[in-house]
Amino acid sequence: MPRLKNKRWERFAREYVRNGFNASAAARAVGYSVISCSQQGARIIANEQVMNRIDEFNDDINNDVIMNAQELMAEASSMAKANIKDCYDEDGALIHPSQLDESVTVNINEVQALGANVTSIKFGKDKKFGMDLIAKSHNLFEAHQKSGATTVFMDEKDAQC
């Protein structure tokens, strides 16, 4: 939707979202008096064009802030593919986190350093959680149950038989 022709309404719509959906605060921000801001805010908010513009601003904010399904799957995939080996160079020395790929650093929970030297890196993201999230999104658990398959857990004693 293009900008509203009434510049004050356009500013009101922006201020309404910026002020946590408070019509009185938005009306004061665009120049209405403290005495009339409540009435003016209610009047402007009743305008369908203004409400459509507010919805548009709110959608833009949500698109920037809220993770979409594709981003969620990318994060879960990164968690599932995490490998601590990616934190080491060919000689077995730890690589500084600033030099690691983002797909690796997203999984790092803790970095311990002594001066400029990194002494340990701990992964905190749960690899199993990432894999379960991906499996659930593809209904793999449901397909497994429908097929009549059963899962058998064995302990070490059973494995030796």
N, C-alpha and C positions, 0 to 999 in steps of 0.2 A: 504494500500500500504506500502510495506517495505521502510526502509530508502533508500535514493539515494546512489548509490555506490560512486559517486563523493562527497566527504565530503564537499568540498567548495560549491557545489550546494545545498547540504542539509542545510548547514548553511545559504546560501543565501535565501532559501525558508523561513526559520524561521525568518530571519531578515526582509525580505520583508513584512511579515505579521506584525511583531513587529513594523516596522517603518511606518505603515499606508499605505502600498502598494506603497512605494517609492523605485523604482528600483535603483536609484543612491545611496541613503542612504544605502540600503542593500548591494550594491557592495562595498561601502567604508567600511562598517562594517566587511566584510569578507576579506578585505586586498587589494582591488584594489585601485590604486592611484586616487587622486582627479581629475586628468586630464582625465583618461580613465574610471572613474566609470560610467558615463552616457552611454557610448557605451557598456561597459561590462554588465551593468545591462540590457540593451535592448537585448543584445545577449543571456544572460542566460534566461531571461523571455520568449524568443521565443521558448525555449525548452519545448516540450510537457510533458516530465517527471517532469520537475521542476514545470510547471503549475499545473499538477495533484497533486503534493505534496503540493503546496500552497493551492489549493482547500481543500485538506484534513486538513491542519492546520486551515484554516478558518472555516471549518465545525465543528471542535473540539471546537474552541473558541465560535462559535455561539451556539452550544449545551450547553455549560456551562453558557452562558450569557442570551440567549433568552428563555423566558418562553414557554414551549410547551403547547399543548392543555390540556393535563392531569393535568399539574401544574395549569393552568388557572382555570380549573373546580374545582380543590381542593381548590384553594383560594376563588373562588366564593361560593363554598359550605360552607366553613368556615365562610364567611361573612354572608351568609343566615342563618346559624345555631347559630350565635352569640347571647349570652344571658348574660346580665350584672350580673345576679345572680351568674354566675360562678366566679365572682371576690370576692365573700364573703364566709366566712366560716360558719359553722353551728350556731355560736353565732351572726352572723350578722356583724362581723368585716371584714374590707377590708383585702384581702390577698395581700402581697407584689408581684408586677409583676414578680419578679425573681422566685417566687414559683408557678406561674400560668403555665398551659399547653400552648404550642405554639398556639394551635387552638383558645385560648382565647386572648393571647397577640397580635396576628396578627391584631386584630380588635381594639386595644387600640390606641387612637389618642393622649391622654394627660394624664399625671399622675401628680398630685399635692401632694407634700409632705412637712411636717413640720419636719425637722430633719430626723430621720430614719423612721418616721411614715408616711404612705401613708394616705392622707386626702381625696382624691377623684380620681376617674378614669373615664375618658370619652371615650366612644366609638366614633370613627370618621368614620369608614367604614360604608357605607350605606347598610343596610340589604336588602332593596328593590332592590338596584342595583345588588347585588349578586343573588337574586332570579330571576330577569329579565334576567340576563346573562345566567343562567342555563336554563330557559324556552326557550330563543331564540335558544340556542345551540341544544335543543331537538325539535325545531320547534313547540312548544306548542301553540304559538300565531297564527301561520299559520293554524294549525289543528283546533283551536278554530274558526277562521274566515271561514274556509271551511265548518264547520259543520252548519253554518248559525246561530250560537248562537250570542246573543247580550249581551252586558254588560250594565246594568242599574245602575246608581249611584243614591243613595237616600240621601237626607239630613235628618236632625232630624225631620223636619215637616212631611215628607212623611212617616217616620218610625212609627209615632204615630197613623196613620190612622188605 
